[in-house]
Amino acid sequence: MLIEVSGRRGHCLTNGHVVKVAREAGADMIIDSDAHAPEDLMDEARARTVALGAGMTEAEAEKAINVTPFEAIRRIR
C-alpha cells in the first residue's frame, strides 16, 4: 500500500496526520507535488522539506523520495 504525502498548497495541511496513519497502517509513503501547473513541481530539496515538515524522520524522507517511487514504478511495468 502506498500513501501520498502532498506538497500541494492547501492539501499539505494534513500531512502530519497522513504520515501518522501511514505509519500505523504500515504503508509506504511517497512525496508528491500533486502538480497542477509547472510551478507546482518540486525538486528534491523541496520534497525533503515537505517530508520533514510532515514529521517524517530523515530515513523515512529518504525512502519516500528516492526508494519507494522507483519501486512503485517497477511494480507496474
C-alpha positions as CSV (number, residue, x, y, z in Angstrom):
1,M,0.0,0.0,0.0
2,L,1.3,3.5,-0.9
3,I,0.2,6.7,0.7
4,E,0.8,10.1,-0.9
5,V,2.3,12.9,1.2
6,S,1.4,16.0,-0.8
7,G,3.4,19.1,-1.4
8,R,0.5,21.0,-2.9
9,R,-0.6,24.2,-1.3
10,G,-3.6,23.6,0.9
11,H,-3.5,19.8,0.5
12,C,-0.4,19.6,2.6
13,L,-2.1,20.9,5.7
14,T,-3.0,17.4,6.9
15,N,0.3,15.8,6.1
16,G,1.2,15.2,9.7
17,H,-2.0,13.2,10.1
18,V,-1.3,11.3,6.8
19,V,2.2,10.3,8.0
20,K,0.8,9.1,11.4
21,V,-1.9,7.0,9.7
22,A,0.5,5.6,7.2
23,R,2.9,4.5,9.9
24,E,0.1,2.9,11.8
25,A,-1.1,1.0,8.7
26,G,2.5,0.0,7.8
27,A,2.1,1.8,4.4
28,D,5.0,3.1,2.3
29,M,4.9,6.8,1.6
30,I,5.7,8.8,-1.4
31,I,6.3,12.6,-1.5
32,D,4.3,14.0,-4.4
33,S,3.9,17.5,-5.8
34,D,0.3,17.0,-6.9
35,A,1.3,19.5,-9.6
36,H,-1.5,21.2,-11.5
37,A,0.9,23.6,-13.1
38,P,4.7,23.7,-13.9
39,E,5.4,26.0,-10.9
40,D,3.9,23.3,-8.6
41,L,6.7,20.9,-9.4
42,M,9.2,20.2,-6.6
43,D,12.9,19.5,-6.6
44,E,14.5,17.0,-4.1
45,A,15.2,19.7,-1.6
46,R,11.6,20.9,-1.5
47,A,10.4,17.3,-1.3
48,R,12.6,16.8,1.7
49,T,11.2,19.9,3.3
50,V,7.7,18.6,2.8
51,A,8.6,15.2,4.3
52,L,10.3,16.6,7.3
53,G,7.6,19.2,7.8
54,A,5.1,16.4,7.9
55,G,7.0,14.8,10.7
56,M,8.9,12.1,8.8
57,T,12.3,11.0,10.1
58,E,15.3,11.5,7.8
59,A,15.2,7.8,6.9
60,E,11.5,7.9,6.1
61,A,12.0,11.0,4.0
62,E,14.9,9.4,2.1
63,K,12.8,6.3,1.4
64,A,9.8,8.3,0.3
65,I,11.8,10.4,-2.1
66,N,14.4,8.1,-3.5
67,V,13.3,4.5,-3.0
68,T,9.6,3.9,-2.9
69,P,8.7,5.9,-6.0
70,F,11.1,3.8,-8.1
71,E,9.9,0.5,-6.5
72,A,6.3,1.5,-7.4
73,I,7.2,2.1,-11.0
74,R,8.9,-1.2,-11.3
75,R,5.8,-3.0,-9.9
76,I,3.5,-1.5,-12.6
77,R,5.8,-2.3,-15.5
